């Protein structure tokens, strides 16, 4: 979802649900929270992927050490 689509969606929801203008800075706080959540999600994904790769490498090394040479 692009920023323009998100802005249009947010404007539509605010118009439907509330008949008064939002508090000053409300949109900025909402967008900041969404962006922070996106960064957190990518951070968790990156760390999870790194841990998985390191685990696979550790298992591969261990299997090479345990398996007898031919």
N, C-alpha and C positions, 0 to 999 in steps of 0.2 A: 504494500500500500504506500503510495507516494505521499509526500507531505501535503500536496494540494488536495488529494482525495481525503486525507485525514482531516484537514481543515474544513472541508465541505461537510464531511460526516459530523464533525463536532458542532459546527454551526447549525446543522439541521436538527441535531438532537437537542441542543440548547433552545432552539426556537420552539420545538414541540413541547418540551417538558417545562420550560420556564418562560413566563411572559415578561420578565424584567431582564435588564442587561446583567450579565455576570459581573461579579466583583472585579475590580481593577486587578489585573495580573493573574486572574484565574487560569486563563488559557496558557500563559507562560508556565505556571506551576504544573499544569496537567502535561504539557509537552515535555517539560524537564523530567517528570516522573516516568513517562513513557520511554524517553531516551535512556534514562538510567536503568530501567528494566531491560532494555535491549542490550546495553553494555554488559549487564550482569549475566544475561543469558549467554552471550558470546563468550564471556570469560569462563563460565562454568563449562561450556562446551569445549573450549580450548584445553582447559586443565583436564577434563575427563578424557579427551582424546590422547593427550600426552601421557597420562597414567596408563591408559590401555596399551599404547605402543611400547612403553617401557616394560610393562608386564609381559607382553609377548616376547620382547627381546630377552628378558630374564629367563623365561621358560625355554627359549631356543638355545641359549647358552647352557642352561642346566642340562637339557637333553643331550647336547653335544658332549658334555662332560661325563654324563652317566652312561651313555651308549658305548659299548666296547668297540675298539677299532677293528677293522677287518683285516 
